[in-house]
Amino acid sequence: MARPKNTTETVQITLSTTPQVKELLEELSLTGFYGKNAADTAHALLKEKIRDLQERGMAPSPSYIPGADKQ
């Protein structure tokens, strides 16, 4: 079954890492648990860590809806 289209605006970033980290991300993606490839897996792990930091009060939580002030 195909994934539904993402309705949230996205932006592309470039991330450089070591071959070892890329290899680990690719290995993790084989399970399909975090994503279907290294980039999806990195995205999932990054979001997971940001949520963890927010819960511990070490990162800001979203307090507004982006673009809402432009209406």
Order of alpha helices (4+ residues) and beta strands (2+ residues): alpha-alpha
